[in-house]
Amino acid sequence: MTDNHFFAIAALVIIGIFFGIVAMLGLPQSILEWVITDGAFAILLYISYLAIGAFKGTSKPRMHY
């Protein structure tokens, strides 16, 4: 599995979990609630990105011909 596939699948799982939680708690009713929800989602995605990067390790340099 390539890195692009890994990140895409991880992002889809995270989005699914987030929207599942939002659906259980109820959809936001006002603009401010949507902004807060989007901010929480952005923070969740950023933390997930850092965690995936930490677990995946550093990228290896490739030979260019």
Residue, then its C-alpha position, 0 to 999 in steps of 0.5 A: m500500500t502506498d503512502n497516498h492510499f494509507f493517508a486517504i484511508a486514514a482520513l476517511v476513517i477519521i471523517g467517518i468517526f467524526f461525523g458519527i459523533v456529530a450525528m449522535l450529539g446532534l447537528p449544529q443549529s447555528i453558524l457559530e456551532w458550525v464554526i466550532t465543529d469545523g474547528a474541532f474537526a480541523i484540530l482532529l485532522y491535524i493531530s491525526y496527520l501528526a500521529i500518522g507521520a510519527f508512526k509511519g516514520t521518515s520518508k526514504p530518499r529515492m534514487h534519481y536517474 
